[in-house]
Each structure stands twice: as C-alpha cells, then as structure tokens.
Amino acid sequence: MLSAWEKALFTLVILATIGGFVYPVYLRLQILRRGKPEFRAGDLWRRLVDTLAKVFLQKCTLKNERVFTGLMHVLIFYGALTFDTMTINHTLEGFFDKFYLFGNAGFGLFFSLLVDTFAVLVLVGVAFFIVRRFLIRPKAYRTTLFDSGVIYALLITVTLSYLYFEAFAIVSHPESARLSFLGKILAEGLTGLPAGTLAAHLKVSWWLHILIVFGFIAYVPHSKYFHMITGPINVFLRSPGSSREIRPLDIEKAEVFGTEKAADLSWKDYLDAFACMECGRCQDACPAFASGKPLSPKMIIFNLEKHLLEYRQRLVENKRDELPPLFPDVHTEGEIWTCTTCGACQHVCPVEIEHIRKIVGVRQSEVLMQSRFPQELSTFFRNLETNSNPWGIGFAKRADWAAGLDVPLMAERGSAEYLLWVGCAGSFDEEGAPIARAMVSILKKAGLEFAILGTEEKCCGDSARRLGQEYLFQSLAAENASLFLKYQVKKILTFCPHGYNTFQNEYPKLRGLLPGIPEKDQARLAEIEVIPHVV
C-alpha cells in the first residue's frame, strides 16, 4: 500500500510515537523509584485473577450506583480494546498490502462485525460523557475539562477516520468488506468515483487514521487516560488486607513520623496518584463532602499528582530538604482534618486507590512532628491519656454500666472462654450502655463463660491512630495487649466496630513495636479470635 519512501516515513512516525510515549512514562518511573519501599507482591495468583475480573469484566466501574455511567465506560473500554487491536492491523497494513490480522473467514468475519459495532457504541458512549461533563456538569466532573475535551475529540476522530478509511477500502477492494455493515453503507455512496480519486482517498484516509491514533498514543501519558495502563497495575498491587489499615510507625527508630513531604511517601502512594481516573466516585461517596465540608478525596489524589510532577527533579535527586511540605502546600487544613476515615472513597474507587493512609500520614506528621492540630484534639488526646476514653469521664466509672448485673471480672476469675470487650461507647455513652447490658443478658442466657476487664479496660486507640496520634495508640495497645496476655485471652467478643477492626486487623501488625512486651508474646495477639456481635 505504501511506497518505499512512505514506509520509511511511517517508520519514523512509529519511532517518534514510541519516544513520545516512553519518555513521559520514564519520567514517572523515575519518581516511583524514589518512593519508600513497600512489599506488594504476595499471593500473585489471587491478585492476577482478581485484576483480570475487575478490569476485563469491568466490575470496577459497575460496582456502585453509577450503573449507567459505568455501562457507558464499558462501551468505550471494549471499543478501545477493539480499535487497539485494529491499530495493529492498520500498522502492519502499511507494510503489507491488503493485510488482515485474522483472515477472511471465521473469527476474521466476526471481528470485522465487532469493529463496526463498537464504532457506533464508542460514539454513543463519548456523546454521553460529553453531555454529562460539559452540559450537566456534576461536581465530580468539574476538573480537567480541557484534557477531557481532547480525549473525547481523539476518540471521535479515531472512530470517524477509521470509518472513512474503511469505506474507501471496501470500494477499492470489495472482498475486504466481510461483515463490516457500517463500512458497506458508507461505501455505497462512493461507488462510481474515478479509480485515481479512490486510490488517493484510500491513502489519505489511511494516513489520517494512523496519525490520529499514534498522536493519541503519544498523548496518553500526559492525560488522565494514562489510567488505562496504571489502573490495572494499581489494582494488581492493591493492599492484601483491609484497605483502611494504617501503616505502623516505629516510634523508637523512625527519624520522621508520618508524611511531611512527598519524599516520605511510598512508591505505591505515587502509583495511586498516577492511576487516578478522575471519575469522582470517591467524592460522590464521601460523607464529609456531602455535608459541605472542604474535603474531596478526588482532589487529595489529583493535587498530589500535580505536586509529584512539579517537583519531580527534586524527588529524583533525593533533595528532600528542598521539597515544600504537603501541608499546606498540597493539602488544606479542611481536607486533612474533616476526613472520618470511613473508607467509602476506597470502597468505590475503580482502581483501588488508598486515600486514607495519605491523609493519616499527614496527620501523623502534624501531630507528632509539628504538634500542630485543631484545638479540639488537645482535649481529646488528653482525655485518652488520663482516663482512656474520649469524653474524659473518670476511668473508675468504666464498669458502672454493669451495676447490679453480677458481671464477672477477669481480675477475679483469672481467665474465661470469652472476653467481652465493651469499649468506650458501651461503658460511658447513655445509648451504648443498654447495648452492653443486653449483651450480658444474652451471654448469660446462652450459658457462655465470659468476663469483662472492668476498670482495667482501656480505649482500643482506634480514634487516636486515625487522628495521627500513633504514639498514644501504641501506648494504649500495649496496655490492652498486656491484659490479653496476662489473662490468656483466646476469644474476644465485642459489639464495638472500632474495637473489632483494631483487634482483628491492627494489633497483630504491631509485632515488635509494643513497649514492655517480649516480641514472642506479641506474636500471640494474632492468634486471638475476634468475634463481632450486634445486638
């Protein structure tokens, strides 16, 4: 199809496209290499299966209330895969005249039908997103309008230029029609044109389509469309446990607590920033955003990516001292302190971005390094330190809820089959205490052997940890863990969701970090069975 000099020119276009794509990817890889180490390679088979299911079955975009929007994304996703495959054919066709990747029978016929079908569906999907982003304009879609417009324009022109080429290809070579129903319809209007005109249009349409496609490929790393590559990788490398877990700090050895600057983040945090689709699902799900608070999980990630690219050179050269702090340079006070760490953002994220640990990391830096946090937290932390509950009620009243119930104490019995963990709300809150009493009634009627810690019980420390006070959390954890080991606790029964999550997912990760407890004894914490129960 192409002459010798055109093939040489096309080869230069291919090399330029590869360079245009690879160089910005290389710059991002440089940043990733400077991130703090973090192991994410365990259980490779399960990761692979889950990733394939989420990506190719598009479970990632269809798992929440945006079902119709997700469906439109599915059309574009599979359309992109189809056209990517056709681009391989289109490229080889430039070097080998009348080349067709799948042949003229069997799957080749089906694929020609598939391409035309997705040509229509892609245009439908793009039209939907244009209307949604530029006319309806929901809050989640109000960033990167120019980038979105470029991507939509490229998707449309790639599709139309292919149909332009297909129509002239069918007129010039009728056998190439196969099951291309749309190409046949367009070709009917071109019959009767002079052979020279057909040949010229065929070559022009081929070049037009290939240049648009290769221009799109070179643009991808500069746009949010880059998530087509980084998204699946991020899904594959997601957290193996609860995505709400907080990374423990080694209080004794760490020189920097939390995340003061971008250099303190891990390579996975950087990958999160590069994988963002900017779909805004996290923002829609965020209760803080919904209540009018100045927090958008989307903007947390979006602004982090901009920061990483802006200060790439300093990160690559390991010039930490020359980097500005993330707070307030990237994240505002409202963003950092209004997050409830509920995890709704992470639950709906199609590419498994972990927002919480980035927010908590900044909180840890502000609390432990800068001693800079909202005034209300000073009282909160002091209450936990002195009375082991958020409200500052005297710790001696912790078992008052059990008055008259004849509830056994661990200190009296020495051990029991079940430790009933009451928690702060069950012990002190007027609405929580009746739940604790009802729980005792159920356990007695069931004939189970149980006991409570009474005034020995401390706060589990969950709130302290999520507010950035890791030192206080580990102190409370050490006191509670000492009691678990002292009374040889095998099973913990609790109706406190904070306590359940903390004992089940976070205390076991503190091995080697709890002062005053031998490490071999700390390992026993992971053997305790934690049982949630709701009355």
DAGICOR-V40233 format. One record per residue. N is the residue number from 1. RES is the residue in one letter. PHI is phi in degrees with one decimal (999 if undefined). OMEGA is omega in whole degrees, 0 to 359 (none if undefined). NEAR is the number of other C-alpha atoms within 12 Angstrom. Layout:
BEGIN
N,RES,PHI,OMEGA,NEAR
N,RES,PHI,OMEGA,NEAR
END
This chain:
BEGIN
1,M,999,180,26
2,L,-98.8,175,25
3,S,-75.0,183,14
4,A,-60.9,181,13
5,W,-70.4,177,13
6,E,-68.7,177,18
7,K,-64.8,177,21
8,A,-64.8,178,15
9,L,-64.0,180,18
10,F,-64.3,177,27
11,T,-61.1,177,21
12,L,-64.5,178,17
13,V,-62.7,179,25
14,I,-61.7,181,25
15,L,-64.4,178,17
16,A,-64.7,179,19
17,T,-65.7,178,26
18,I,-59.8,178,23
19,G,-64.0,180,20
20,G,-65.1,178,24
21,F,-85.7,188,26
22,V,-69.2,186,20
23,Y,-62.1,177,20
24,P,-64.1,175,25
25,V,-65.8,178,27
26,Y,-59.8,180,18
27,L,-63.3,178,25
28,R,-72.1,176,34
29,L,-63.3,176,25
30,Q,-59.4,179,25
31,I,-65.8,181,36
32,L,-58.6,181,32
33,R,-66.6,181,25
34,R,-92.6,180,31
35,G,-71.4,177,30
36,K,-61.6,182,22
37,P,-65.4,178,16
38,E,-158.7,182,21
39,F,-84.9,180,15
40,R,-137.1,188,21
41,A,-107.6,182,19
42,G,-72.1,176,16
43,D,53.6,187,17
44,L,-62.6,183,15
45,W,-63.9,180,13
46,R,-64.1,178,17
47,R,-60.4,182,25
48,L,-64.3,181,22
49,V,-62.0,180,17
50,D,-63.3,181,27
51,T,-66.3,179,27
52,L,-61.2,179,20
53,A,-65.7,183,19
54,K,-71.6,184,27
55,V,-83.6,188,33
56,F,-80.6,172,22
57,L,-93.4,178,21
58,Q,55.2,175,28
59,K,-60.6,183,26
60,C,-64.6,183,36
61,T,-99.8,183,35
62,L,-109.6,189,25
63,K,-95.6,177,21
64,N,-137.6,190,24
65,E,-71.8,178,16
66,R,-85.3,187,23
67,V,-66.9,183,17
68,F,-68.1,177,18
69,T,-62.3,177,28
70,G,-62.0,179,27
71,L,-63.3,177,28
72,M,-63.7,177,28
73,H,-65.0,178,35
74,V,-60.6,179,29
75,L,-59.7,181,33
76,I,-69.6,181,37
77,F,-61.3,181,30
78,Y,-71.8,173,27
79,G,-64.0,179,33
80,A,-64.3,178,33
81,L,-61.4,180,23
82,T,-64.7,181,27
83,F,-71.9,175,36
84,D,-62.0,178,26
85,T,-64.8,180,22
86,M,-66.8,179,34
87,T,-65.5,175,30
88,I,-59.3,178,22
89,N,-62.4,182,27
90,H,-62.3,180,34
91,T,-66.6,181,32
92,L,-66.6,179,24
93,E,-63.2,178,24
94,G,-66.5,180,32
95,F,-97.7,182,23
96,F,-127.6,186,17
97,D,-59.1,178,21
98,K,62.3,180,26
99,F,-69.4,175,22
100,Y,-140.2,191,29
101,L,-57.4,189,23
102,F,-110.3,178,20
103,G,81.0,186,18
104,N,-99.8,179,21
105,A,-139.7,175,18
106,G,58.2,183,13
107,F,-64.0,178,16
108,G,-59.4,177,23
109,L,-66.4,180,23
110,F,-62.6,183,21
111,F,-66.1,178,30
112,S,-63.2,175,36
113,L,-67.0,181,26
114,L,-62.9,182,29
115,V,-61.4,180,35
116,D,-65.8,179,35
117,T,-62.7,181,27
118,F,-72.9,173,37
119,A,-59.1,179,39
120,V,-69.0,184,27
121,L,-66.2,177,28
122,V,-63.1,179,37
123,L,-62.3,177,30
124,V,-63.7,181,26
125,G,-62.5,180,30
126,V,-65.0,178,38
127,A,-59.8,178,25
128,F,-59.8,183,25
129,F,-70.7,176,34
130,I,-63.3,179,27
131,V,-62.9,183,19
132,R,-66.4,185,23
133,R,-79.7,188,28
134,F,-100.9,180,23
135,L,-109.6,178,15
136,I,-72.0,174,14
137,R,53.8,173,17
138,P,-64.7,185,18
139,K,-57.2,182,23
140,A,-68.1,186,28
141,Y,-111.0,188,30
142,R,-101.7,175,23
143,T,-115.4,177,24
144,T,45.2,180,25
145,L,-64.9,180,22
146,F,-64.5,179,17
147,D,-59.3,178,23
148,S,-61.9,179,29
149,G,-62.5,178,25
150,V,-62.7,181,25
151,I,-63.7,179,32
152,Y,-61.7,180,31
153,A,-63.3,179,25
154,L,-67.0,178,32
155,L,-61.1,180,40
156,I,-67.8,184,34
157,T,-69.8,175,28
158,V,-60.9,182,38
159,T,-67.2,183,41
160,L,-67.5,180,30
161,S,-66.9,176,31
162,Y,-66.2,179,41
163,L,-63.8,176,38
164,Y,-60.5,179,35
165,F,-66.7,184,38
166,E,-61.5,181,44
167,A,-61.6,180,34
168,F,-71.7,176,39
169,A,-65.3,180,39
170,I,-69.1,178,34
171,V,-65.2,182,31
172,S,-74.4,182,31
173,H,-135.6,185,23
174,P,-53.8,181,20
175,E,-67.2,181,19
176,S,-80.7,183,31
177,A,-65.4,181,36
178,R,52.0,179,30
179,L,-108.2,181,27
180,S,-78.3,186,33
181,F,-63.7,182,28
182,L,-72.5,178,30
183,G,-61.4,179,35
184,K,-64.7,180,31
185,I,-61.5,180,21
186,L,-67.8,182,24
187,A,-68.1,181,29
188,E,-59.2,180,21
189,G,-80.2,183,16
190,L,-109.8,181,25
191,T,-63.6,179,21
192,G,95.6,178,14
193,L,-71.7,179,17
194,P,-57.2,182,14
195,A,-58.1,180,16
196,G,-63.9,179,13
197,T,-65.8,179,18
198,L,-61.1,181,26
199,A,-63.0,181,22
200,A,-66.8,180,20
201,H,-65.7,179,27
202,L,-61.1,182,33
203,K,-71.8,180,29
204,V,-62.4,181,24
205,S,-67.2,178,29
206,W,-63.5,180,37
207,W,-63.5,181,31
208,L,-60.0,181,24
209,H,-64.3,184,34
210,I,-67.7,179,38
211,L,-69.3,177,29
212,I,-65.7,180,29
213,V,-61.7,181,37
214,F,-69.7,174,32
215,G,-64.8,177,30
216,F,-61.7,180,32
217,I,-59.5,181,35
218,A,-69.1,181,29
219,Y,-80.5,186,27
220,V,-50.1,183,32
221,P,-65.3,180,32
222,H,-93.4,188,29
223,S,-126.4,176,33
224,K,-69.1,177,32
225,Y,-66.1,177,33
226,F,-60.2,179,31
227,H,-64.1,175,30
228,M,-60.4,179,29
229,I,-100.1,185,25
230,T,-75.3,181,34
231,G,-59.2,178,34
232,P,-59.2,178,34
233,I,-64.9,180,30
234,N,-66.5,177,38
235,V,-63.5,180,39
236,F,-62.1,185,35
237,L,-100.6,181,35
238,R,-63.4,180,37
239,S,-62.7,181,30
240,P,-71.7,180,22
241,G,-109.2,177,20
242,S,-66.4,181,22
243,S,-71.7,179,29
244,R,-93.7,179,34
245,E,-63.7,178,33
246,I,-103.4,179,39
247,R,-66.4,179,34
248,P,-65.9,174,33
249,L,-101.5,173,32
250,D,-87.0,186,21
251,I,-59.6,184,25
252,E,-75.2,188,16
253,K,-108.7,185,10
254,A,-65.2,177,17
255,E,-91.0,178,15
256,V,-125.5,178,25
257,F,-99.3,177,32
258,G,77.5,185,42
259,T,-121.3,177,38
260,E,-84.0,183,34
261,K,-130.9,182,38
262,A,-59.5,180,46
263,A,-66.2,181,38
264,D,-87.3,180,34
265,L,-83.3,177,39
266,S,-87.0,177,29
267,W,-61.3,179,29
268,K,-69.2,175,37
269,D,-63.4,177,42
270,Y,-64.5,180,42
271,L,-62.7,176,43
272,D,-54.6,182,45
273,A,-64.0,181,42
274,F,-80.1,183,44
275,A,-93.2,186,40
276,C,-60.3,177,44
277,M,-83.9,185,39
278,E,60.1,181,41
279,C,-78.8,178,40
280,G,81.2,178,35
281,R,-61.1,180,39
282,C,-62.1,180,43
283,Q,-66.1,179,39
284,D,-62.6,184,31
285,A,-85.4,187,28
286,C,-72.4,179,35
287,P,-67.1,178,23
288,A,-65.5,179,27
289,F,-63.1,181,28
290,A,-63.3,181,20
291,S,-91.3,176,15
292,G,89.6,178,15
293,K,-74.1,182,21
294,P,-80.2,180,24
295,L,-131.9,171,33
296,S,-130.3,178,40
297,P,-55.3,178,49
298,K,-61.0,183,41
299,M,-71.9,174,38
300,I,-57.3,182,42
301,I,-75.9,181,41
302,F,-60.4,180,32
303,N,-70.0,177,31
304,L,-65.1,179,38
305,E,-61.1,179,34
306,K,-59.0,180,27
307,H,-64.0,181,31
308,L,-62.2,180,39
309,L,-71.6,180,27
310,E,-66.2,183,20
311,Y,-107.9,181,30
312,R,-55.2,185,32
313,Q,-61.8,180,21
314,R,-68.9,177,23
315,L,-66.0,182,34
316,V,-63.1,180,26
317,E,-85.1,176,17
318,N,59.3,180,22
319,K,-97.6,184,18
320,R,-58.8,184,25
321,D,-63.3,182,15
322,E,-93.8,178,17
323,L,-87.1,176,26
324,P,-74.9,178,24
325,P,-67.8,178,27
326,L,-64.4,175,37
327,F,-112.1,9,34
328,P,-103.5,184,21
329,D,-64.2,182,21
330,V,-111.4,184,31
331,H,-111.7,180,38
332,T,-87.7,179,25
333,E,-61.1,180,24
334,G,-62.9,180,25
335,E,-66.9,186,36
336,I,-74.5,190,40
337,W,-102.4,178,34
338,T,-98.4,178,31
339,C,-69.9,178,37
340,T,-93.4,183,28
341,T,53.3,181,38
342,C,-72.4,179,27
343,G,88.0,180,30
344,A,-61.1,180,30
345,C,-61.0,182,39
346,Q,-72.0,181,38
347,H,-64.7,184,28
348,V,-96.7,185,32
349,C,-67.1,181,41
350,P,-66.0,184,40
351,V,-113.7,171,43
352,E,60.3,176,45
353,I,-71.1,182,47
354,E,-106.8,183,47
355,H,-74.2,193,48
356,I,-60.3,186,43
357,R,-68.4,176,40
358,K,-71.3,179,45
359,I,-67.9,180,45
360,V,-65.2,178,41
361,G,-59.9,177,43
362,V,-67.0,177,46
363,R,-60.2,179,44
364,Q,-59.3,178,41
365,S,-63.7,182,35
366,E,-66.4,183,33
367,V,-78.9,188,34
368,L,-88.6,182,30
369,M,-99.8,186,24
370,Q,-101.9,186,20
371,S,49.5,184,19
372,R,-129.7,182,23
373,F,-159.3,181,28
374,P,-55.8,184,20
375,Q,-57.3,181,13
376,E,-58.7,183,15
377,L,-73.3,177,25
378,S,-60.3,178,20
379,T,-65.8,181,19
380,F,-60.0,181,26
381,F,-63.6,180,35
382,R,-65.0,178,21
383,N,-62.4,179,25
384,L,-65.9,182,33
385,E,-68.7,187,29
386,T,-93.8,185,21
387,N,-126.2,176,27
388,S,57.7,171,40
389,N,-153.8,186,36
390,P,-65.2,188,32
391,W,-94.6,179,25
392,G,76.8,177,24
393,I,-69.5,183,24
394,G,-50.7,184,22
395,F,-61.9,180,26
396,A,-67.0,180,20
397,K,-94.5,187,23
398,R,-63.1,181,34
399,A,-102.5,182,36
400,D,-61.8,180,26
401,W,-60.4,185,33
402,A,-92.2,182,30
403,A,-57.1,177,18
404,G,82.8,182,11
405,L,-98.6,181,19
406,D,53.7,180,18
407,V,-85.6,181,30
408,P,-69.0,178,28
409,L,-104.6,177,27
410,M,-61.3,182,30
411,A,-62.6,180,22
412,E,-87.2,186,16
413,R,-89.9,181,19
414,G,88.4,178,22
415,S,-166.7,177,26
416,A,-161.6,180,27
417,E,-64.0,180,24
418,Y,-123.6,167,34
419,L,-95.9,175,42
420,L,-85.0,178,44
421,W,-89.4,186,47
422,V,-85.8,180,47
423,G,83.1,184,43
424,C,-67.1,182,43
425,A,-65.6,179,32
426,G,-65.6,182,38
427,S,-86.0,190,41
428,F,-119.9,186,33
429,D,-81.5,182,24
430,E,-63.6,179,15
431,E,-88.2,181,15
432,G,-82.6,183,22
433,A,-59.1,178,27
434,P,-60.2,178,24
435,I,-66.4,179,27
436,A,-62.1,180,39
437,R,-66.4,178,29
438,A,-64.9,180,23
439,M,-64.2,178,34
440,V,-61.5,179,38
441,S,-60.4,180,20
442,I,-63.8,182,19
443,L,-64.3,179,27
444,K,-67.7,180,20
445,K,-66.4,179,12
446,A,-79.4,179,11
447,G,73.7,181,12
448,L,-86.3,177,19
449,E,-86.7,182,25
450,F,-144.8,176,35
451,A,-157.6,177,36
452,I,-116.1,178,44
453,L,-85.2,179,36
454,G,64.7,182,34
455,T,-71.9,176,30
456,E,-77.6,183,30
457,E,-66.7,176,39
458,K,-113.1,172,43
459,C,-63.0,179,48
460,C,-67.1,177,40
461,G,92.6,184,42
462,D,-56.4,183,42
463,S,-65.6,179,33
464,A,-59.5,182,39
465,R,-64.8,183,42
466,R,-71.8,175,42
467,L,-92.2,174,40
468,G,97.7,182,45
469,Q,-91.1,184,42
470,E,-64.9,180,39
471,Y,-62.7,179,35
472,L,-65.4,178,35
473,F,-58.9,182,39
474,Q,-67.3,177,41
475,S,-66.5,177,31
476,L,-64.1,179,36
477,A,-62.0,180,40
478,A,-64.8,180,36
479,E,-66.8,179,28
480,N,-66.8,180,36
481,A,-61.6,178,44
482,S,-61.3,178,29
483,L,-69.2,178,31
484,F,-59.7,181,41
485,L,-72.7,180,28
486,K,-60.6,183,24
487,Y,-96.2,176,27
488,Q,52.2,182,25
489,V,-67.2,178,33
490,K,-108.4,182,25
491,K,-136.3,176,30
492,I,-114.3,177,39
493,L,-108.9,183,37
494,T,-144.4,173,38
495,F,-107.0,178,33
496,C,-89.8,182,34
497,P,-63.0,179,27
498,H,-67.1,179,30
499,G,-63.4,180,35
500,Y,-58.4,181,30
501,N,-60.9,183,29
502,T,-67.3,181,40
503,F,-69.5,184,38
504,Q,-74.5,190,31
505,N,-109.6,190,29
506,E,-112.7,177,34
507,Y,-57.9,180,42
508,P,-60.4,181,32
509,K,-81.1,183,28
510,L,-91.5,182,36
511,R,-55.0,181,27
512,G,87.9,183,26
513,L,-115.2,183,33
514,L,-95.7,183,35
515,P,-66.1,175,25
516,G,83.7,181,19
517,I,-121.9,178,27
518,P,-55.0,185,18
519,E,-61.1,179,20
520,K,-64.6,176,16
521,D,-74.2,178,27
522,Q,-61.8,180,31
523,A,-62.7,181,21
524,R,-69.5,180,26
525,L,-62.3,180,39
526,A,-70.4,181,27
527,E,-87.7,181,21
528,I,-73.2,177,28
529,E,-84.3,181,23
530,V,-106.5,187,32
531,I,-116.2,176,23
532,P,-80.7,177,25
533,H,-147.7,178,23
534,V,-117.5,180,17
535,V,-80.8,none,20
END
